[in-house]
Amino acid sequence: MNSGGVIMVINDTVTDAENLKELIEFMDEPVVHTATPAEWLACLGEQQLGAVFIGPDLTELEVREVVGGVGELDPNVPIVMLRSRV
């Protein structure tokens, strides 16, 4: 999945984000960061973005802002929207 860029896991619930990060790292993805919607871009810094996982607890506005921000960086970056547990 990773084309050499950083994978971002963006979620308000830190525990859920860390759990997904561990799963992705287990699949041999070398660089995975977790961040809230407000801090993801600063966390990325100058690194190339490889993929984004958006957690289910973000508001609609937060999702739109993150997706818009990703699109401005690179419209070809894969975005995965996660569903909440039911």
C-alpha positions in Angstrom: 0.0 0.0 0.0 2.7 2.5 0.9 4.4 4.1 -2.0 7.3 5.3 0.1 5.3 8.0 1.9 4.0 8.3 5.5 0.7 6.7 6.4 -1.4 9.0 8.6 -4.1 7.6 11.0 -6.3 10.5 11.9 -8.7 10.0 14.7 -9.9 11.8 17.9 -9.7 8.6 19.9 -6.0 8.1 20.5 -6.3 4.4 21.6 -8.2 3.5 18.4 -5.6 5.3 16.3 -2.7 3.6 18.0 -4.3 0.2 17.6 -4.7 0.7 13.8 -1.1 2.0 13.7 0.2 -1.2 15.3 -1.8 -3.3 12.8 -0.4 -1.3 9.8 3.1 -1.5 11.2 2.7 -5.3 11.7 2.1 -5.5 7.9 5.6 -4.1 7.4 4.6 -0.5 6.7 7.7 1.4 8.1 6.3 4.9 8.8 2.9 5.3 10.4 1.9 8.4 12.4 -1.3 9.1 14.4 -2.8 12.5 14.8 -5.9 14.4 15.5 -7.7 16.3 12.7 -6.2 19.6 14.0 -2.6 18.4 14.1 -2.2 15.9 11.2 -0.6 18.4 8.7 1.9 19.6 11.3 2.7 16.0 12.2 3.3 15.2 8.5 5.8 18.1 8.1 7.9 17.8 5.0 7.4 14.0 4.6 5.6 12.5 1.6 2.0 11.3 2.3 1.4 7.7 1.3 -2.1 7.1 2.5 -4.6 8.4 5.1 -6.9 6.4 7.4 -9.8 8.6 8.8 -11.4 7.4 12.0 -15.1 7.1 12.5 -15.3 9.6 15.4 -14.5 12.7 13.3 -17.3 15.2 12.6 -18.4 15.8 9.1 -16.6 19.1 9.1 -13.4 17.5 10.3 -13.6 14.9 7.6 -14.2 17.5 4.9 -11.2 19.5 6.1 -8.9 16.5 6.2 -10.0 15.3 2.8 -9.6 18.8 1.3 -6.2 19.1 2.8 -5.1 15.8 1.5 -6.4 16.7 -1.9 -4.4 19.9 -1.9 -1.2 18.0 -1.1 -1.8 15.2 -3.6 -5.1 14.2 -5.1 -3.8 10.7 -5.7 -3.2 9.8 -2.1 -5.5 6.9 -1.0 -8.0 7.8 1.7 -9.7 5.1 3.8 -12.8 6.0 5.8 -13.3 3.7 8.8 -16.7 2.8 10.1 -17.6 2.8 13.8 -18.0 -0.4 15.7 -21.6 -1.3 16.1 
